[in-house]
Amino acid sequence: MPVLTRRADFLAANRGLRIARPGFVLLARANDSERIRFGITVTKKIGNAVVRNRMKRRFRELLRDLLPAEGLAGHDHVLIGREGGVERDFAALRVELSAALARAKAGKGDPARKPRDKRR
């Protein structure tokens, strides 16, 4: 399964569906092909490099396991790590990702976020 590497792909995914869960945020957006692609991002707010890499390994395993069966064909899927994601039980993360993918298939994203104040 192809992995997203270009920043433009991540920015494009940010304009698609957004489904927030306690351990992560799932972004899904149609791409130009029939292939399922995925990307993972974990910011430095989450923790040190060891913690971030552990979270990425867990997300990678979840995506490789669930996307072929439950992912949206012809879509890019991006997981953004959240603060509590590294401590969450792996089985709980699997259930949350499965539910998030089901919501994405139904086209039910979370409401749009309020724009940030640009004066800061």
Secondary structure, DSSP 8 states (H G I E B T S, - for coil): --B---HHHHHHHTTSEEEE-SSEEEEEEE-SSS--EEEEE--TTS-SHHHHHHHHHHHHHHHHHHHHHHS-TTEEEEEEE-GGGTTS-HHHHHHHHHHHHHHHHTT----------TT-
